[in-house]
Amino acid sequence: MNEGSGSSMKPLADLVGKRALVTGASRGIGRAIALELAARGACVAINFLKSEEQAVQVATEIADSGGTVMLVRADVSSKEDVEAMVESVSQKWGGLDIVVSNAAAGGFRDLNDLTPVNFEAVLRSNSAPVVWLAQAAWKHLAAGDSHGKLVAVSSHGSNWAVPHYGAIGASKAALEALVRHLALEFGDRGINFNCVLPGIIATDAIASMPGSEGLIEAASERMMVGKRRLCEQDVSSVVAFLCGEGSDLIQGQTLVIDGGVSIRV
C-alpha cells in the first residue's frame, strides 16, 4: 500500500440513495470528496465555476465506475447562483441530502497590502457561501427520514498565523463560526452542520502559496503517525463519515485532520 494514499480498503456502501452536492469539486480536496461520496453510493452533483475540463474528468470517472453524477456551474459567492444550483440539483434528483461547502478562493497577501475590495472578495468566496447554501438547501436537507448533512471545509489559518494568509484565515475562522450558528438555528430540524479542518496538503491551491514547499515539509515532519503522509483521501473519508448516519450526534464541530500537527508543542 502507498503510505501517502490513504486506505486501500474498499469503501463502504453507506450512502446509497443519498443525493449530494459538492462545491469546488473539480480538483484537489473537492475532487476527492466527490469521488469518495460516489464510491459510497451517493448521487453526486459536481459544482465548478471555471475548471470545466477538470469537472468533466471527475464526472466521467464517477460515471465509468457506475455512479450517478451531474455537473452544475455556479459561482458560490453569488446567492442567486447558489439558489439556482440547489434548485437544479433537487429538481433533477427529487431532493438533496448532503451539501459539502468546499469551494474557496482568495489571493495570498499581507494584511498591510489588503484593500477593501480584496477583503470583501475573500469573505464572499470563503465565508458567505455556507450561509447561501444553508438558506437554499435546508428545506431539502430537513425533508428526509434521516438527518440532512452540511459539511464545510476550513483550514489551519482559522486559528494559526500563517504568512500571507491573514484575510483567508479570517474568512475560515468566520466559516467555522457560521457553521456553529447554523447548527444552533437549524439543528432541531434534523440537519447536522460540521467542519473539517485539513492539515497542509500539496494541492494546487497550496502550491500557489508563497513558501508552500517549506510549509508542507515542516508539517510532514511534525506529524505523529509514523510514516503516513496526509493526502486528500484522508480528508474525504472523514467528510464521508460526517455525511453518514454515524455522525448524527456530531453537531457544530470542527474535526481536525492533520496527523497531530496542531497539538504538538
Secondary structure, 3 states (H helix, E strand, C coil): CCCCCCCCCCCCCCCCCCEEEECCCCCHHHHHHHHHHHHCCCEEEEEECCCHHHHHHHHHHHHHCCCCEEEEECCCCCHHHHHHHHHHHHHHHCCCCEEEECCCCCCCCCHHHCCHHHHHHHHHHHCHHHHHHHHHHHHHHCCCCCCEEEEEECCHHHCCCCCCCHHHHHHHHHHHHHHHHHHHHHHHHCEEEEEEEECCCCCHHHHCCCCHHHHHHHHHHHCCCCCCCCCHHHHHHHHHHHCCHHHCCCCCCEEEECCCHHHCC
